[in-house]
């Protein structure tokens, strides 16, 4: 891939030697974690292809679209209503933020104890390692935590930055603020693209993204089966790729994969032996290539059957209502749908506790692993209430704080193995 796309990467001003080294490391990492799995679905071949070409063919597609006048908008968070971007014939993509990159440069402008996700996206940009950043005409941030909010002030010196104000509570005044923010974004995207967002193109965009959410939720529902038809690693990968791939193509491929899964469920074929410990992952989002913890869990005798995460159920659980009759109605539908997100930035956040318990029961999990990135205060602090809620329901919990490095993988494996052993049925 390096030689095929080198000229494009040079035009994007990537650090070619460092980028080549990154792709080599990630390729081996991916092979060890994903391609060594037994009994993978045939439909995963498409996802493997997307990963192999994520900095190649997908970037080429973006560059070709830009040459035709379309604008590329990058985002970090599921609070950004991507329907607005697609309605204006823009392209919405996720940005690199799941590995250690350029921390030496990052720590010149941000505190060392900044959370790994923030340090990662800043590092990818400063180190010239992410072609998605270099393809963006606009980068949209959001005020979901104080770390991001302040980092965006500095980051705006390096990228064309736009920040949305996310309310921290869910009262009527907060809804009005959020509605005004969506309208402000609409105006900014119209300015960027030179295209007016009307009822029809917004409705079309809503339907397109709803269809992607339906396909991903269909995948989630199939994971309830007693004979688990897909590994948690593969399910996470599918959710991660949803932020990068073309939505219509991705939706079609995921539905094809779900057809295969349904057949596997019908035949009672699982990827792990029946009776394998079933685990829910809950907490911080996991961006590509943050696969460490799922790999540790599934190499320790358990299987992940559900992700209560922004790269998981929080992104796909709710749809935007499509039966509105005018543009204002569709804007209200966007406001209502995105207001249902139960991010740890909210206070109070009781609905998230209820969702965790409900999903744990629906998916028949034996235990929950609560994951937070080091220095992520919202999720780390909210972990106390999650623990207390699960204890009251008799659901075992293991809390893990980590980052993107591999230094603690031995310690993590020891803790996870002990948790899985505790959950395992005794002979």
N, C-alpha and C positions, 0 to 999 in steps of 0.2 A: 504493500500500500504506500510505503514511503516514497518510492520513486514516482508512482502514478500521480500523487497529489503534491509533490514537493513544490512545484511552481506555484500552486494555489496557496500553500502555506506560507511561502516566501512573500507573496503579495499581501497576505494578511499580517505580515511582520511577526510571525512566530519565531521563537528561538529554536531553529531546526534541530541542532544536536540534542538539546534538552528535551524537545518534543519527541524525537525518535527514541530516546532513552525511556521516556515515560511510556510510550506505546509498547515498547518491548517488555517492560516490567508488568504493565497492566495485562498484556496478552498472556504472559505466563501465569499471573495471578488468576485471571479468568479461567484459563485452562485447568489449573489445579482445583479451583472451587466448583466450576460448573461442568466442564467436559468430562470429568472423571465420574460423574454420577451414573448410576446404573438405571436402566429402564426409563430414560427420559422420553417425553412425547416427541413425535415427529414434528409437530408444530413449533417446537422450540428451535428448530433449525433456522427459522426466520429471525427469531430474536438473537440467536448467535450471529447471524449475518449482520443485523443492525448494529450490534456491539462492535463487530469487526470493522464496520464502515462508519462508525459514529463521528469520527473526525475526518472521514473521507467523503464518501458518496453523499451523506446527509449535508455536509458543508457545501459540497458542489451544488446540490439542489438549492440551498439557500442563496448561493452566489448567483445562480442562474435566475432565480426569482427576483433578486435585487437588480439584476441587469434589465429586467422588464419593468422596473419601477416599483416593485413591492417593497415594503419596509419590514424589517425583522426586529422584533421586540423581545428582549430577554427578561426572565423573571426568576425569582428565588422562592416564591411562596404561593400556596394555593389560594391565598386571599385575593390575589390579583384576578379579576374577572376576565379571563382570556377571551370570552365571547365578544367583548368589546373590540379586541384587536382583530379577531377573525372577521367581524362584521364590517370592518373598514378595509378588508382585503389585505390585512397585514398577516404576518406569520409570527406566532408566539412559540418561544422555545425556552426550555429550562437552561440553567447555566451551571458551569462546573463548580462543584462544592463538596466533594466527598472523599478527598484524599489530602495528605500533607503535600503542599507545594509552595515553594518560595517563602518559607517561614522566616528565613533570615531577612528578606526584604520587608515582609509584613511587620516584623517586630521593630522596624525603624519608624513605623507610623502608627502602630497599634500596640496596646499593652500585651505583654507576653501571656498573661492569663485570660486573654480573650477566647471565647469558645471556638472549638475547632472548625465549625461550619463557617463562621465569619472569616477566620484566618485563611481557610481554604479558598473561598471565592476571591478574596483579595490577593492571595498568593498566586492563584492561577492567572490573574490579570497581570500582576506586576512581573511575573516570570515569563509572560508571553507563551503560555502553554495551552490556552483554551481558544480554539477557532470560533466557538460560539460567541464569546465576548467580542472578538474582532469582527464578527459579522453583524453585530447589533447596531441598529440606528437609534435605539433607545433602550435603557435598562430601567426596569421598574422595581423599586424597593418598597418596603412597607414597614410600619412601626410596630412590629409584633414583639419586639424586645428593645430594651435600652441599648444593648450592645449594637444591634443592627442600626438603630436610629442614629446613633452617634457615628458609627463607622461609615454610613452613607454620606455624611457631611464631608468626610475626607475622600471617600471613594469617588465622589462626584468630580474630583479633580482629574480622574483618570478615565471616566466613561461618561457618556451623556445620560445623566441620572435624573430620574423622576421618582418621587416618594409619595405613596398614599398613606394617609392617616387612618389607621385601623382603630376604632373605638375599643376601649378596654372593658366596657360593661355593655349590657344589652337592654337598656331602658329606651323609652320613646325618643329621648333626645339623642341617644347614641344611634338609633336607626336613622334619624334625620341627618346626622353627621355623615353616616356611611352612605346614604343616598347622594348627598352632595359630593362626596368623594368619587363616587362612580360617575356622576355627571361631569365632574372636573376631569376625570380620566378620559371620558368620552370626547370632551372638547380637545384634549391634548392629542389623542390618537387621530382625530379628524384633522387636526393641524399637521401632524406628522405625515399622514398618508395623502392628504388632499382629497379625501373621500368623505362624504356625508353618511353618517350612520342613520338608516331609516328603519321603519318597522320590519320590512321584508328581509333585509340583509342581517338584521339582528336576530330575527326569528330563525333564519337559516343557520346562523352560527350557534345559537342555543341548541337547536336540534342536533347539530353535528357533535357538539361536546357532550350533550346528554347521551347520545348513542355510544360514545366512547365510555362514559361512566357506566352505562347499562352493561356493556360487554365486560368491563372489569368487575362489576358486581356479580354478574353471571358466573365469572370465574370464582369469586369468593364463595358463592352459594354451593358450588360443586365441592368445595373443600370441607363441607360439613360431613361428607360421606365417611362411614366407618372405615372403609378401606381408602386411605388418603391417596387421591389420584395424582397429586403433583407435590413436589417438594416446596418447602417454604422459600428456599433460595430462588427457585424458578419463578414462583409467584411474585416475589419481591422484584426480581429482574423485569418482569412484565410491567409492573407498576412503575418502575424507574424509567423504562423506555417510553412510557406513555407521555412523558414530558418533552421528549425530543423528536419523536417520529411524526410523520404526517398523520393527522387524526383519522382521516377516512381510511387510509391504507392500514393503519394500526388497528382500528376497530374491526375491519374485515378479517385481518389475520388472527386477532384474539377470538373472534367468534368461531373461526375455523378450528382453532385450538380447543375451544370449549366443546365443539362437536366431538372432537377426539376424546376429551375428558369425560363427556357424558357416556360415551361407549365404554370407556374404562370403568366408570362407576357401575354401569349396567352389568358388566362382567365381573364385578367385585375384584378388580385388580388394583392393588395399591403399590406405591413406590417404596413403602416400608412394610414390614410384617404387621399384621393385624395385632393390636394391643400395644404398639409403640406409643410411648408417652407423647401426648399432644400438648403443645405449648402455644400460647398467644404472646406475641411481642407487642409491647405497649410503650409509647413515649415519643422521643425525638424522631424527626424524619431521617431517612437513610438515602442519601444521594449516591449515584454512581461515582466511584466504585467501592462504596462502603458496604462490604459483604462479610466483614470479619465476624460479627456476632452470630448471624444466621448460620454461617459455616461452623462455628464452634458448637452451636446448639445441635446442629444436625449431624455432627461427627461425634457427638457425645451420647447418642442413643435416643434422641428425641426427634420430633418433626414439628415444624412451625405450621400451624393451620390458619392463623389469622394475624393481621397486622393492624393494631389500633394506632395509626400514624398518619401523618400528612402524605407519606408515600405508601398509601394503603387505604383503609376504610374512610378516613376523614376526607379524602379527596373524591371518593366515589359514592358515598352513602346517599347523598341527597341530590335531587335533580332540580333544574330550573323549570317552573311551570310554563308550559307552552301555549296554554289556551287563552292568552291575553289578546285583546282586540286592538290595542294601539301601542305606540312606542312607550308612552309613560307606563302602561301596564307591564310591558316587558322589563323596563328599568326596575319597577317595583319587584318583579319576580326575581331579578338578579339580586336585589338588595336582600330579599327574604331568604333566598337560597344560601348566599354567602354568609349571612348572619347566623346560620345554623352551625357553622364550623365551630367546633369546641376546642379550639387551641388553648394551651395553658396560659396564654396572655390574658385571658378573660378572668374577671373576678366579679361575682362568684362564678364557679364553673361546675355546678352540680351535675349538669347534663352529661359531662364527660364521664363522671363516675358511674352514672347509670348506664351509659353506653358500654363501658368496659365490662361491667357485670353481665349485661344482657348478651353481649357477644361471647363472653367466656362460657356462658351456659348454652347458647345456641350452637356453638362449635364443639361442645363437649370437651373443653380443655381440662387437662389435669393440673395445670399451673400457669401462672403468668410471669413472664420475665419483663420487668420494667426497666427500660433503657433510657439513660440520659447522657448527653455529651457533657464532659467536664466543663464547668463554669456556665452551663445553661441553667440559669437560676429559675426561670418559670417552670420547666419540667422537673428539675431536681426538687424544688420546694413542693410542687404539687404532688410529688411522689409520696409525701407523708399522708395526704388524704386518700390517695389511691390505696396505699397499704392498709389504712384503717378500714376503708370500705370493703376491700377484699377479705380482710380478716373477719369482718362481720358476716360475710357470706360463706365463710369456710373455704375460700379459694387460696391455695398456696401462692406465695409471691417471692421472687428473687429480684432484688434491685441491683443494677449494674451501672456504674459510671465509667466511661472510657472516652477515648478519642480515636483518631484515625491511624495511630501508629500500631506497629505489631509488637511493641515491647512488652505488653501485658497479656499476650495471647495465652501463655502458659498458665498464668494466674486465673484468667477467665475460664479456661478449660477446666481447671481444678474445681472452681466454684460451680460451674454449670453441671459438670459430671456429678457432683455431690447432690445438687438439686434434683437432677433427673433420677438419680438412684433413690432419693427420698420419695419421689413420685411413682416409681416403678412398682407394679403389683408384686407382692411377695409370693414366692413359690410356696 
